[in-house]
Amino acid sequence: MIGTGNGSRPPGRAGHQLEPMDGTSTIAPGTEELRLRVQLLSLREQIERNHFLLMRLNAASARLIQSLEQSDVFDAIAEIIANLVGSEEIAVFDFHPAEQTFSLAWSWGVEAAALQPFLCGAGMFGRAVQQGLSQYQERQPETALLPYEKNLTACVLLKSSGEIIAVIAIFSLLPQKNNLEWADFELLKFLETYGAVAIKFQRLQGKRVSP
């Protein structure tokens, strides 16, 4: 038997690095460890973000269900936006498709006089109806705002079965909040549908004739 002399493994062919005996990659251990750590952190962040969103959606859903029994859907929507999004200046407008105008259904934290200009359906309100999409000021910075829209953060279009039920106007955010975040957009998307259903339910309840 031929020995190696110094106890080391015999060299491979010239110009070729020997593959490890166990079949693992030749990537430096430190580099591989760093890559795996980054992947794990990314996956953990995704799970935590989704968990955070699900908790918020669950809280919003529970409050809307409660509102069906208490007939306080508008209060429920305001609480959801105040506690989970971060604004205490909110108004809900009914939409009148024949006239393409709005009427104020409910408001909280905003002076009635400041809401009057929105009834004509211009600006963000008009674009929301024309496009069938909610409008967010920070997502369209290039679009000129009307003078009375300077404090309007979002115009959330509530639709049920293709019918526009109402529009939620969200004005200034709380001082500690600079802008809307990804979870806020997801929560408001939830309200687009389920807020509309809750309002529609409350309206139908109000039309019921007492026995």
CYANA upper distance limits for C-alpha pairs under 8 A (distance plus 0.5 A):
  3 GLY  CA      7 GLY  CA      8.10
  4 THR  CA      8 SER  CA      6.76
  4 THR  CA      9 ARG  CA      7.47
  4 THR  CA     10 PRO  CA      7.01
 11 PRO  CA     18 LEU  CA      8.27
 12 GLY  CA     16 HIS  CA      6.93
 12 GLY  CA     17 GLN  CA      7.22
 12 GLY  CA     18 LEU  CA      6.38
 13 ARG  CA     17 GLN  CA      8.41
 19 GLU  CA     23 GLY  CA      7.38
 19 GLU  CA     24 THR  CA      8.46
 19 GLU  CA     25 SER  CA      8.45
 19 GLU  CA     26 THR  CA      7.61
 20 PRO  CA     24 THR  CA      6.70
 20 PRO  CA     25 SER  CA      8.04
 20 PRO  CA     26 THR  CA      7.71
 27 ILE  CA     31 THR  CA      7.31
 27 ILE  CA     32 GLU  CA      6.91
 28 ALA  CA     32 GLU  CA      6.90
 29 PRO  CA     33 GLU  CA      6.58
 30 GLY  CA     34 LEU  CA      6.74
 31 THR  CA     35 ARG  CA      6.78
 32 GLU  CA     36 LEU  CA      6.73
 33 GLU  CA     37 ARG  CA      6.64
 34 LEU  CA     38 VAL  CA      6.75
 35 ARG  CA     39 GLN  CA      6.85
 36 LEU  CA     40 LEU  CA      6.63
 37 ARG  CA     41 LEU  CA      6.65
 38 VAL  CA     42 SER  CA      6.65
 39 GLN  CA     43 LEU  CA      6.71
 40 LEU  CA     44 ARG  CA      6.55
 41 LEU  CA     45 GLU  CA      6.56
 42 SER  CA     46 GLN  CA      6.82
 43 LEU  CA     47 ILE  CA      6.82
 44 ARG  CA     48 GLU  CA      6.65
 45 GLU  CA     49 ARG  CA      6.50
 46 GLN  CA     50 ASN  CA      6.67
 47 ILE  CA     51 HIS  CA      6.54
 48 GLU  CA     52 PHE  CA      6.55
 49 ARG  CA     53 LEU  CA      6.71
 50 ASN  CA     54 LEU  CA      6.54
 51 HIS  CA     55 MET  CA      6.70
 52 PHE  CA     56 ARG  CA      6.96
 53 LEU  CA     57 LEU  CA      6.65
 53 LEU  CA    183 ALA  CA      6.55
 53 LEU  CA    186 GLU  CA      8.39
 53 LEU  CA    187 LEU  CA      8.37
 54 LEU  CA     58 ASN  CA      6.43
 55 MET  CA     59 ALA  CA      6.73
 56 ARG  CA     60 ALA  CA      6.69
 56 ARG  CA     84 LEU  CA      7.39
 56 ARG  CA    187 LEU  CA      7.97
 57 LEU  CA     61 SER  CA      6.49
 57 LEU  CA    187 LEU  CA      6.94
 57 LEU  CA    190 PHE  CA      8.09
 58 ASN  CA     62 ALA  CA      6.57
 59 ALA  CA     63 ARG  CA      6.78
 60 ALA  CA     64 LEU  CA      6.78
 60 ALA  CA     80 ILE  CA      6.43
 61 SER  CA     65 ILE  CA      6.72
 62 ALA  CA     66 GLN  CA      6.70
 63 ARG  CA     67 SER  CA      6.69
 63 ARG  CA     76 ALA  CA      6.61
 63 ARG  CA     80 ILE  CA      8.22
 64 LEU  CA     68 LEU  CA      7.14
 64 LEU  CA     73 VAL  CA      7.16
 64 LEU  CA     76 ALA  CA      6.63
 64 LEU  CA     77 ILE  CA      8.00
 64 LEU  CA    195 GLY  CA      7.98
 64 LEU  CA    198 ALA  CA      7.30
 65 ILE  CA     69 GLU  CA      7.76
 65 ILE  CA    198 ALA  CA      8.49
 66 GLN  CA     70 GLN  CA      6.97
 67 SER  CA     71 SER  CA      5.87
 67 SER  CA     72 ASP  CA      5.56
 67 SER  CA     73 VAL  CA      5.56
 67 SER  CA     76 ALA  CA      6.74
 67 SER  CA    198 ALA  CA      8.43
 68 LEU  CA     72 ASP  CA      7.67
 68 LEU  CA     73 VAL  CA      7.32
 68 LEU  CA    198 ALA  CA      7.31
 68 LEU  CA    201 PHE  CA      7.92
 68 LEU  CA    202 GLN  CA      7.29
 71 SER  CA    202 GLN  CA      6.78
 72 ASP  CA     76 ALA  CA      6.75
 73 VAL  CA     77 ILE  CA      6.69
 73 VAL  CA    198 ALA  CA      6.99
 73 VAL  CA    199 ILE  CA      6.78
 73 VAL  CA    202 GLN  CA      7.71
 74 PHE  CA     78 ALA  CA      6.73
 74 PHE  CA     92 VAL  CA      8.16
 74 PHE  CA    106 TRP  CA      7.45
 74 PHE  CA    199 ILE  CA      8.26
 75 ASP  CA     79 GLU  CA      6.67
 76 ALA  CA     80 ILE  CA      6.68
 77 ILE  CA     81 ILE  CA      6.75
 77 ILE  CA    195 GLY  CA      7.68
 78 ALA  CA     82 ALA  CA      6.44
 78 ALA  CA     88 GLU  CA      7.98
 78 ALA  CA     90 ILE  CA      7.20
 78 ALA  CA    108 TRP  CA      8.05
 79 GLU  CA     83 ASN  CA      6.32
 79 GLU  CA     84 LEU  CA      8.47
 80 ILE  CA     84 LEU  CA      6.03
 80 ILE  CA     85 VAL  CA      7.65
 81 ILE  CA     85 VAL  CA      5.27
 81 ILE  CA     86 GLY  CA      6.58
 81 ILE  CA     87 SER  CA      6.65
 81 ILE  CA     88 GLU  CA      8.08
 82 ALA  CA     86 GLY  CA      5.24
 82 ALA  CA     87 SER  CA      5.25
 82 ALA  CA     88 GLU  CA      5.80
 83 ASN  CA     87 SER  CA      8.36
 84 LEU  CA    184 ASP  CA      8.07
 85 VAL  CA    180 LEU  CA      8.02
 85 VAL  CA    184 ASP  CA      6.07
 85 VAL  CA    187 LEU  CA      8.43
 86 GLY  CA    173 LEU  CA      6.21
 86 GLY  CA    174 LEU  CA      6.11
 86 GLY  CA    177 LYS  CA      7.42
 87 SER  CA    170 ILE  CA      7.50
 87 SER  CA    171 PHE  CA      7.62
 87 SER  CA    172 SER  CA      6.81
 87 SER  CA    173 LEU  CA      4.93
 87 SER  CA    174 LEU  CA      5.82
 88 GLU  CA    108 TRP  CA      7.53
 88 GLU  CA    109 GLY  CA      6.48
 88 GLU  CA    172 SER  CA      8.20
 88 GLU  CA    173 LEU  CA      7.70
 88 GLU  CA    174 LEU  CA      7.60
 89 GLU  CA    107 SER  CA      8.38
 89 GLU  CA    108 TRP  CA      6.30
 89 GLU  CA    109 GLY  CA      5.06
 89 GLU  CA    110 VAL  CA      6.08
 89 GLU  CA    170 ILE  CA      6.68
 89 GLU  CA    171 PHE  CA      5.78
 89 GLU  CA    172 SER  CA      6.79
 89 GLU  CA    173 LEU  CA      8.16
 90 ILE  CA    107 SER  CA      6.23
 90 ILE  CA    108 TRP  CA      5.79
 90 ILE  CA    109 GLY  CA      7.00
 90 ILE  CA    110 VAL  CA      7.34
 90 ILE  CA    168 ILE  CA      7.60
 90 ILE  CA    169 ALA  CA      6.20
 90 ILE  CA    170 ILE  CA      5.36
 90 ILE  CA    171 PHE  CA      6.67
 91 ALA  CA    104 LEU  CA      7.99
 91 ALA  CA    105 ALA  CA      8.19
 91 ALA  CA    106 TRP  CA      6.21
 91 ALA  CA    107 SER  CA      4.49
 91 ALA  CA    108 TRP  CA      6.67
 91 ALA  CA    110 VAL  CA      7.98
 91 ALA  CA    168 ILE  CA      6.32
 91 ALA  CA    169 ALA  CA      5.65
 91 ALA  CA    170 ILE  CA      7.30
 92 VAL  CA    104 LEU  CA      6.85
 92 VAL  CA    105 ALA  CA      6.03
 92 VAL  CA    106 TRP  CA      5.68
 92 VAL  CA    107 SER  CA      6.62
 92 VAL  CA    166 ALA  CA      7.25
 92 VAL  CA    167 VAL  CA      6.20
 92 VAL  CA    168 ILE  CA      5.08
 92 VAL  CA    169 ALA  CA      6.72
 93 PHE  CA    102 PHE  CA      6.48
 93 PHE  CA    103 SER  CA      5.94
 93 PHE  CA    104 LEU  CA      5.03
 93 PHE  CA    105 ALA  CA      5.62
 93 PHE  CA    106 TRP  CA      7.50
 93 PHE  CA    166 ALA  CA      6.01
 93 PHE  CA    167 VAL  CA      5.66
 93 PHE  CA    168 ILE  CA      6.94
 93 PHE  CA    169 ALA  CA      8.24
 94 ASP  CA    102 PHE  CA      5.96
 94 ASP  CA    103 SER  CA      5.73
 94 ASP  CA    104 LEU  CA      6.77
 94 ASP  CA    105 ALA  CA      6.47
 94 ASP  CA    165 ILE  CA      7.18
 94 ASP  CA    166 ALA  CA      5.10
 94 ASP  CA    167 VAL  CA      7.08
 95 PHE  CA    100 GLN  CA      7.63
 95 PHE  CA    101 THR  CA      6.59
 95 PHE  CA    102 PHE  CA      5.11
 95 PHE  CA    103 SER  CA      7.18
 95 PHE  CA    164 ILE  CA      7.41
 95 PHE  CA    165 ILE  CA      7.12
 95 PHE  CA    166 ALA  CA      6.06
 95 PHE  CA    167 VAL  CA      7.77
 96 HIS  CA    100 GLN  CA      6.06
 96 HIS  CA    101 THR  CA      5.89
 96 HIS  CA    102 PHE  CA      6.35
 96 HIS  CA    103 SER  CA      8.30
 97 PRO  CA    101 THR  CA      7.44
100 GLN  CA    120 CYS  CA      8.43
100 GLN  CA    121 GLY  CA      7.27
101 THR  CA    119 LEU  CA      6.44
101 THR  CA    120 CYS  CA      5.77
101 THR  CA    121 GLY  CA      5.68
102 PHE  CA    118 PHE  CA      7.91
102 PHE  CA    119 LEU  CA      5.14
102 PHE  CA    120 CYS  CA      6.99
102 PHE  CA    121 GLY  CA      6.77
103 SER  CA    119 LEU  CA      6.27
104 LEU  CA    115 LEU  CA      8.42
104 LEU  CA    119 LEU  CA      7.94
110 VAL  CA    114 ALA  CA      7.47
110 VAL  CA    115 LEU  CA      7.99
111 GLU  CA    115 LEU  CA      7.39
112 ALA  CA    116 GLN  CA      7.06
114 ALA  CA    148 TYR  CA      7.98
115 LEU  CA    119 LEU  CA      7.95
117 PRO  CA    148 TYR  CA      7.62
118 PHE  CA    122 ALA  CA      7.41
118 PHE  CA    125 PHE  CA      7.90
121 GLY  CA    125 PHE  CA      5.80
121 GLY  CA    126 GLY  CA      5.46
122 ALA  CA    126 GLY  CA      5.22
122 ALA  CA    127 ARG  CA      8.16
123 GLY  CA    127 ARG  CA      6.85
123 GLY  CA    145 LEU  CA      7.44
123 GLY  CA    146 LEU  CA      6.89
123 GLY  CA    149 GLU  CA      8.43
124 MET  CA    128 ALA  CA      6.53
124 MET  CA    135 GLN  CA      6.76
124 MET  CA    145 LEU  CA      8.47
124 MET  CA    155 CYS  CA      7.19
125 PHE  CA    129 VAL  CA      6.98
125 PHE  CA    135 GLN  CA      8.38
125 PHE  CA    155 CYS  CA      7.05
125 PHE  CA    167 VAL  CA      8.44
126 GLY  CA    130 GLN  CA      6.62
127 ARG  CA    131 GLN  CA      6.31
127 ARG  CA    132 GLY  CA      8.37
127 ARG  CA    133 LEU  CA      8.37
127 ARG  CA    135 GLN  CA      7.99
128 ALA  CA    132 GLY  CA      5.95
128 ALA  CA    133 LEU  CA      5.51
128 ALA  CA    134 SER  CA      5.86
128 ALA  CA    135 GLN  CA      6.39
128 ALA  CA    155 CYS  CA      7.74
128 ALA  CA    156 VAL  CA      8.40
128 ALA  CA    157 LEU  CA      7.06
129 VAL  CA    133 LEU  CA      7.47
129 VAL  CA    157 LEU  CA      8.12
129 VAL  CA    164 ILE  CA      8.46
132 GLY  CA    157 LEU  CA      7.90
133 LEU  CA    156 VAL  CA      8.34
133 LEU  CA    157 LEU  CA      6.81
134 SER  CA    154 ALA  CA      8.03
134 SER  CA    155 CYS  CA      6.16
134 SER  CA    156 VAL  CA      5.08
134 SER  CA    157 LEU  CA      5.40
135 GLN  CA    139 ARG  CA      8.38
135 GLN  CA    154 ALA  CA      6.25
135 GLN  CA    155 CYS  CA      5.55
135 GLN  CA    156 VAL  CA      6.94
135 GLN  CA    157 LEU  CA      8.45
136 TYR  CA    140 GLN  CA      7.30
136 TYR  CA    153 THR  CA      6.64
136 TYR  CA    154 ALA  CA      4.99
136 TYR  CA    155 CYS  CA      6.89
137 GLN  CA    141 PRO  CA      6.79
137 GLN  CA    152 LEU  CA      7.71
137 GLN  CA    153 THR  CA      6.00
137 GLN  CA    154 ALA  CA      6.63
138 GLU  CA    153 THR  CA      7.99
138 GLU  CA    179 ASN  CA      8.38
145 LEU  CA    149 GLU  CA      6.37
145 LEU  CA    150 LYS  CA      7.09
146 LEU  CA    150 LYS  CA      7.64
151 ASN  CA    171 PHE  CA      5.85
151 ASN  CA    172 SER  CA      5.98
152 LEU  CA    169 ALA  CA      7.57
152 LEU  CA    170 ILE  CA      6.59
152 LEU  CA    171 PHE  CA      4.75
152 LEU  CA    172 SER  CA      6.95
153 THR  CA    169 ALA  CA      8.23
153 THR  CA    170 ILE  CA      6.03
153 THR  CA    171 PHE  CA      5.53
153 THR  CA    172 SER  CA      6.72
153 THR  CA    173 LEU  CA      8.02
154 ALA  CA    168 ILE  CA      8.38
154 ALA  CA    169 ALA  CA      6.42
154 ALA  CA    170 ILE  CA      5.59
154 ALA  CA    171 PHE  CA      7.38
155 CYS  CA    167 VAL  CA      7.01
155 CYS  CA    168 ILE  CA      6.22
155 CYS  CA    169 ALA  CA      5.25
155 CYS  CA    170 ILE  CA      6.92
156 VAL  CA    167 VAL  CA      6.02
156 VAL  CA    168 ILE  CA      5.43
156 VAL  CA    169 ALA  CA      6.94
156 VAL  CA    170 ILE  CA      8.40
156 VAL  CA    188 LEU  CA      7.65
156 VAL  CA    192 GLU  CA      7.10
157 LEU  CA    164 ILE  CA      7.64
157 LEU  CA    166 ALA  CA      6.96
157 LEU  CA    167 VAL  CA      5.25
157 LEU  CA    168 ILE  CA      7.10
157 LEU  CA    192 GLU  CA      6.38
158 LEU  CA    164 ILE  CA      6.46
158 LEU  CA    165 ILE  CA      6.06
158 LEU  CA    166 ALA  CA      5.74
158 LEU  CA    167 VAL  CA      6.21
158 LEU  CA    168 ILE  CA      7.97
158 LEU  CA    191 LEU  CA      7.59
158 LEU  CA    192 GLU  CA      4.79
158 LEU  CA    193 THR  CA      6.53
158 LEU  CA    195 GLY  CA      7.15
158 LEU  CA    196 ALA  CA      5.40
159 LYS  CA    163 GLU  CA      5.78
159 LYS  CA    164 ILE  CA      4.97
159 LYS  CA    165 ILE  CA      5.89
159 LYS  CA    166 ALA  CA      7.78
159 LYS  CA    192 GLU  CA      6.63
159 LYS  CA    193 THR  CA      6.28
159 LYS  CA    196 ALA  CA      6.05
159 LYS  CA    197 VAL  CA      8.44
160 SER  CA    164 ILE  CA      7.16
160 SER  CA    165 ILE  CA      7.25
160 SER  CA    193 THR  CA      6.65
160 SER  CA    196 ALA  CA      6.37
160 SER  CA    197 VAL  CA      6.69
165 ILE  CA    196 ALA  CA      6.37
165 ILE  CA    199 ILE  CA      8.12
165 ILE  CA    200 LYS  CA      7.61
166 ALA  CA    196 ALA  CA      7.53
173 LEU  CA    177 LYS  CA      6.64
173 LEU  CA    178 ASN  CA      7.84
173 LEU  CA    179 ASN  CA      7.90
180 LEU  CA    184 ASP  CA      6.35
180 LEU  CA    185 PHE  CA      7.58
181 GLU  CA    185 PHE  CA      7.08
182 TRP  CA    186 GLU  CA      6.99
183 ALA  CA    187 LEU  CA      6.64
184 ASP  CA    188 LEU  CA      6.62
185 PHE  CA    189 LYS  CA      6.59
186 GLU  CA    190 PHE  CA      6.85
187 LEU  CA    191 LEU  CA      6.97
188 LEU  CA    192 GLU  CA      6.73
189 LYS  CA    193 THR  CA      7.63
190 PHE  CA    194 TYR  CA      6.60
190 PHE  CA    195 GLY  CA      8.02
191 LEU  CA    195 GLY  CA      4.93
191 LEU  CA    196 ALA  CA      7.53
192 GLU  CA    196 ALA  CA      6.69
193 THR  CA    197 VAL  CA      6.87
194 TYR  CA    198 ALA  CA      6.62
195 GLY  CA    199 ILE  CA      6.73
196 ALA  CA    200 LYS  CA      6.60
197 VAL  CA    201 PHE  CA      6.55
198 ALA  CA    202 GLN  CA      6.73
199 ILE  CA    203 ARG  CA      6.71
200 LYS  CA    204 LEU  CA      6.77
201 PHE  CA    205 GLN  CA      6.62
202 GLN  CA    206 GLY  CA      6.76
203 ARG  CA    207 LYS  CA      7.07
204 LEU  CA    208 ARG  CA      7.11
